[in-house]
Amino acid sequence: MAVDFATQAILDQMATAGGKPLHECSPEEARELGKAFAALAGPAPRMARSEDHEVTVPGGTIPVRVLVPPQGARGVIVYFHGGGWVIGAIDEFDTLCRKLAERTSCAVVVVDYRLAPEHRYPVAVDDSYAALEWTAANLEAIAGRADVPLIVAGDSAGGNIAAVMALRARDRNGPRIDLQVLVYPVTDADFTTGSYVDPDNQLILTREAMEWFWDHYVPDGDRRREPDASPLQATSLAGLPPAVVLTAEHDVLRDEGEAYAERLRAAGVTVDHRRHEGQMHGFFTFLLLPGSERGMQQVVKAVRTCTARHAKQQPALSAR
């Protein structure tokens, strides 16, 4: 089916406004576009606490923002923002993550990993893993108790990082992750899939734009096959946490996201996957769109199921 009416209206507005295609922009110009999209997020819910911290990473520190909803935290979500590893920042995803915290009754830790091309692969992955370890070490300070579920989540390039965090935690005997939330994730660097070459999918994110992102993030083609860059290339996906995967019908990343969901399922991982019909890449973060609400409902249901299951296993928590 075609993109829905609300999505088409946004595309028409963008066409009227003009401007260069993303793949013809400099990173600095692309980051300004990202800020403009963030302005469409709408009002942000109040939080009981919003705290900015610095996490030590190789070569320096990175900011993280801790958002705790008024009702307290039944779990902690570590959120990795999208933007092709080149654009995006904490402030641009603050409203989304506040809504996620409010709707899931979880604290959200938003990670401001360093961006390419100034910091190429694997810097974003290393930064994000340091932030995950920091969160795991500070669960009690964040949520009020240490025995709460830990969840990784992200959209697009952030979905790629969330998937990699689950793999790294498994392979390095790292923090126990109870759920991975992958919103139209980048899982491979194959630009020849059906969804990549379909003309109907060349909308807000095009094949040329993704090639531009990859060229900035991992210019070495051989390194793109490493699981830390392309989790679909991992030898085994067994033993990973349950996953909720969102894909969009009109998205160049659709096929690789669905291929990852299928490989997870084949490896014995519980997977809740839904292809969101009539949606394009980015629909989840366009919070004023009806499609965003449907995506949020899928994520909220999965997170609440995770925290409820954990509470049943923790008598002290369920009695609180």
C-alpha positions as CSV (number, residue, x, y, z in Angstrom):
1,M,0.0,0.0,0.0
2,A,1.0,3.6,-0.4
3,V,2.3,5.7,2.5
4,D,-0.6,6.9,4.6
5,F,-2.2,10.4,4.2
6,A,-0.3,12.0,7.2
7,T,3.0,10.7,6.0
8,Q,2.4,11.9,2.4
9,A,1.5,15.4,3.8
10,I,5.0,15.6,5.4
11,L,6.7,14.4,2.2
12,D,4.7,17.1,0.3
13,Q,5.8,19.8,2.7
14,M,9.4,18.7,2.4
15,A,9.2,18.7,-1.4
16,T,7.7,22.2,-1.4
17,A,10.5,23.5,1.0
18,G,13.2,22.2,-1.4
19,G,16.7,21.8,-0.2
20,K,19.6,19.5,-1.1
21,P,19.2,15.7,-0.8
22,L,20.9,14.3,2.3
23,H,23.7,12.6,0.4
24,E,24.7,15.9,-1.1
25,C,25.0,17.6,2.3
26,S,28.0,18.0,4.5
27,P,27.8,16.4,7.9
28,E,27.2,19.8,9.4
29,E,24.4,20.5,7.0
30,A,22.8,17.1,7.7
31,R,22.9,17.8,11.4
32,E,20.9,21.0,10.9
33,L,18.3,19.0,9.1
34,G,18.2,16.6,12.0
35,K,17.5,19.5,14.4
36,A,14.6,20.6,12.2
37,F,13.0,17.2,12.3
38,A,13.3,17.1,16.1
39,A,11.2,20.3,16.2
40,L,8.2,18.2,15.1
41,A,8.3,16.0,18.2
42,G,5.6,18.1,20.1
43,P,5.3,18.7,23.8
44,A,7.4,16.7,26.3
45,P,6.0,15.0,29.4
46,R,7.3,16.1,32.8
47,M,9.7,13.8,34.5
48,A,10.3,13.3,38.2
49,R,14.0,13.5,37.4
50,S,16.1,14.6,34.5
51,E,19.8,14.3,35.2
52,D,22.8,14.7,32.9
53,H,25.9,12.6,33.6
54,E,29.3,12.0,32.0
55,V,30.5,8.5,31.3
56,T,34.1,7.7,30.9
57,V,34.9,6.2,27.4
58,P,38.2,5.5,25.6
59,G,39.8,8.9,25.0
60,G,37.4,11.0,27.0
61,T,33.8,11.2,28.3
62,I,30.4,11.3,26.7
63,P,27.1,12.7,28.1
64,V,24.1,10.5,29.1
65,R,20.8,11.8,30.2
66,V,18.7,9.9,32.8
67,L,15.0,10.4,32.6
68,V,12.8,9.0,35.5
69,P,9.0,9.2,35.1
70,P,6.8,10.4,38.0
71,Q,5.5,6.9,38.7
72,G,9.0,5.6,39.3
73,A,10.9,3.0,37.3
74,R,10.0,-0.6,36.9
75,G,12.9,-1.1,34.5
76,V,15.7,0.9,32.8
77,I,15.9,1.4,29.1
78,V,19.2,2.4,27.5
79,Y,18.3,4.3,24.4
80,F,20.6,4.8,21.4
81,H,19.4,7.5,19.0
82,G,19.2,7.2,15.2
83,G,20.8,9.4,12.6
84,G,23.1,7.2,10.5
85,W,25.9,7.4,13.1
86,V,26.5,11.0,11.7
87,I,23.6,13.1,13.1
88,G,21.5,13.2,16.3
89,A,22.0,14.3,19.9
90,I,20.4,13.9,23.3
91,D,18.3,17.1,23.1
92,E,16.8,16.0,19.7
93,F,15.5,12.8,21.2
94,D,14.6,14.1,24.6
95,T,10.8,14.3,23.9
96,L,10.7,10.8,22.4
97,C,12.6,9.4,25.4
98,R,10.4,11.2,27.9
99,K,7.3,9.8,26.2
100,L,8.9,6.3,26.2
101,A,9.6,6.7,30.0
102,E,6.1,7.9,30.7
103,R,4.4,5.2,28.7
104,T,6.5,2.2,29.9
105,S,7.0,3.3,33.5
106,C,10.8,2.8,33.0
107,A,13.7,5.1,33.4
108,V,15.4,5.9,30.1
109,V,19.1,6.6,29.8
110,V,19.8,8.5,26.5
111,V,23.3,7.9,25.2
112,D,25.1,10.7,23.3
113,Y,27.8,8.5,21.6
114,R,30.3,10.3,19.5
115,L,29.5,10.8,15.8
116,A,31.2,10.1,12.5
117,P,33.1,11.2,10.5
118,E,35.0,12.9,13.3
119,H,34.8,9.6,15.2
120,R,34.5,6.6,12.9
121,Y,33.6,3.0,13.7
122,P,34.0,1.5,16.2
123,V,33.9,4.6,18.4
124,A,30.1,4.7,18.6
125,V,30.0,1.1,19.6
126,D,32.7,1.4,22.2
127,D,31.0,4.5,23.6
128,S,27.6,2.8,23.8
129,Y,29.0,-0.3,25.5
130,A,30.7,1.9,28.1
131,A,27.3,3.6,28.7
132,L,25.6,0.3,29.0
133,E,28.1,-0.9,31.6
134,W,27.7,2.4,33.4
135,T,24.0,2.0,33.5
136,A,24.2,-1.6,34.7
137,A,26.5,-0.4,37.5
138,N,24.1,2.4,38.5
139,L,20.7,0.6,38.3
140,E,19.9,1.3,42.0
141,A,20.8,5.0,41.8
142,I,18.7,5.3,38.6
143,A,15.6,3.1,39.5
144,G,15.7,3.0,43.2
145,R,16.7,-0.7,43.3
146,A,19.2,-2.9,41.4
147,D,16.9,-5.8,40.6
148,V,15.1,-4.3,37.7
149,P,15.2,-5.4,34.1
150,L,17.7,-3.8,31.8
151,I,16.6,-3.1,28.2
152,V,18.5,-1.8,25.2
153,A,16.6,0.2,22.5
154,G,17.3,2.3,19.5
155,D,16.0,3.5,16.1
156,S,17.8,3.1,12.7
157,A,21.5,3.4,13.4
158,G,20.6,3.4,17.1
159,G,18.8,0.1,16.5
160,N,22.0,-1.2,14.9
161,I,23.9,-0.2,18.1
162,A,21.2,-1.8,20.4
163,A,21.5,-5.0,18.5
164,V,25.3,-4.9,18.8
165,M,25.0,-4.2,22.5
166,A,23.1,-7.4,22.9
167,L,25.7,-9.3,21.0
168,R,28.6,-7.7,22.9
169,A,27.0,-8.3,26.3
170,R,26.5,-12.0,25.4
171,D,30.0,-12.5,24.1
172,R,31.8,-10.5,26.8
173,N,29.8,-11.8,29.7
174,G,28.6,-8.3,30.2
175,P,25.4,-6.8,31.7
176,R,22.3,-9.1,31.5
177,I,19.9,-7.6,29.0
178,D,16.3,-8.6,29.4
179,L,14.9,-7.2,26.1
180,Q,16.2,-5.6,22.9
181,V,14.0,-3.0,21.1
182,L,15.0,-2.6,17.5
183,V,13.2,0.1,15.5
184,Y,13.8,-0.2,11.8
185,P,17.4,-1.2,12.6
186,V,20.4,-1.1,10.3
187,T,21.7,-4.7,10.4
188,D,23.8,-5.0,7.3
189,A,25.6,-3.0,4.6
190,D,24.0,-4.7,1.6
191,F,22.6,-2.1,-0.8
192,T,21.2,-4.6,-3.2
193,T,18.2,-6.0,-1.2
194,G,14.7,-5.7,-2.7
195,S,13.8,-2.9,-0.3
196,Y,16.9,-0.9,-1.1
197,V,16.3,-1.0,-4.9
198,D,12.5,-0.4,-4.8
199,P,11.7,3.1,-6.2
200,D,8.7,3.3,-3.8
201,N,11.1,3.3,-0.8
202,Q,13.3,6.2,-1.8
203,L,11.5,8.7,0.5
204,I,13.0,10.4,3.6
205,L,15.8,7.9,3.6
206,T,17.2,6.8,0.2
207,R,19.7,4.2,-0.9
208,E,22.2,7.1,-1.7
209,A,21.7,8.5,1.8
210,M,22.5,5.2,3.4
211,E,25.6,4.8,1.3
212,W,26.6,8.3,2.4
213,F,26.1,7.3,6.1
214,W,28.1,4.1,5.7
215,D,30.9,6.0,3.9
216,H,31.2,8.4,6.8
217,Y,30.9,5.7,9.5
218,V,32.8,2.7,8.1
219,P,34.6,3.7,4.9
220,D,36.5,0.4,4.9
221,G,34.2,-2.0,3.0
222,D,35.8,-5.1,4.6
223,R,35.2,-3.8,8.1
224,R,31.5,-3.4,7.3
225,R,31.1,-7.2,7.5
226,E,32.2,-7.2,11.2
227,P,29.3,-8.1,13.5
228,D,30.0,-4.9,15.5
229,A,29.1,-3.0,12.3
230,S,26.6,-5.4,10.7
231,P,25.0,-7.7,13.3
232,L,23.3,-9.7,10.6
233,Q,26.8,-11.0,9.8
234,A,27.2,-12.5,13.3
235,T,28.0,-16.2,13.2
236,S,25.3,-17.1,15.8
237,L,22.4,-15.1,17.3
238,A,21.6,-17.9,19.9
239,G,21.4,-16.9,23.5
240,L,20.4,-13.3,22.8
241,P,17.6,-11.6,24.8
242,P,14.0,-11.4,23.5
243,A,13.5,-8.9,20.7
244,V,10.8,-6.5,19.6
245,V,11.5,-5.5,16.0
246,L,9.6,-2.7,14.0
247,T,10.0,-2.4,10.3
248,A,8.4,0.0,7.9
249,E,6.8,-1.0,4.6
250,H,8.4,1.8,2.6
251,D,11.9,1.8,4.0
252,V,15.2,0.8,2.3
253,L,16.1,-0.9,5.6
254,R,13.0,-3.1,5.7
255,D,14.5,-6.3,4.3
256,E,17.6,-6.4,6.5
257,G,15.5,-5.6,9.6
258,E,13.2,-8.5,8.8
259,A,16.1,-10.8,8.0
260,Y,17.5,-10.1,11.4
261,A,14.2,-10.8,13.1
262,E,14.0,-14.1,11.2
263,R,17.5,-15.1,12.1
264,L,16.8,-14.3,15.8
265,R,13.7,-16.5,15.6
266,A,15.6,-19.3,13.9
267,A,18.2,-19.1,16.7
268,G,15.5,-19.7,19.3
269,V,15.1,-16.1,20.4
270,T,11.6,-14.9,21.2
271,V,10.7,-12.2,18.6
272,D,7.8,-9.8,18.3
273,H,8.1,-8.4,14.8
274,R,5.6,-6.2,13.0
275,R,5.9,-4.6,9.6
276,H,4.1,-1.2,9.8
277,E,2.1,-0.9,6.6
278,G,1.9,2.5,4.9
279,Q,4.9,3.8,6.9
280,M,8.3,5.1,5.9
281,H,11.6,5.2,7.6
282,G,11.6,7.5,10.6
283,F,7.9,7.1,11.4
284,F,8.6,6.1,15.0
285,T,10.3,9.5,15.8
286,F,7.7,11.6,14.0
287,L,5.6,11.6,17.2
288,L,2.6,13.6,15.7
289,L,2.0,10.9,13.1
290,P,-0.7,8.2,13.7
291,G,1.9,5.6,12.6
292,S,4.2,6.7,15.4
293,E,1.6,6.0,18.0
294,R,1.0,2.5,16.6
295,G,4.8,1.8,16.8
296,M,4.9,3.2,20.3
297,Q,2.1,0.9,21.4
298,Q,4.0,-2.1,20.1
299,V,7.1,-1.1,22.1
300,V,5.2,-0.2,25.2
301,K,3.4,-3.5,25.2
302,A,6.6,-5.4,24.9
303,V,8.4,-3.4,27.6
304,R,5.5,-3.7,30.0
305,T,5.4,-7.5,29.4
306,C,9.1,-7.6,30.2
307,T,8.8,-5.6,33.4
308,A,5.7,-7.6,34.5
309,R,7.4,-10.9,34.0
310,H,10.4,-9.7,35.9
311,A,8.2,-8.4,38.8
312,K,6.6,-11.9,39.1
313,Q,10.1,-13.4,39.5
314,Q,11.0,-10.8,42.2
315,P,8.6,-11.1,45.1
316,A,9.9,-8.0,46.8
317,L,9.4,-5.9,43.7
318,S,5.8,-7.2,43.1
319,A,4.9,-6.4,46.7
320,R,6.2,-2.9,46.6
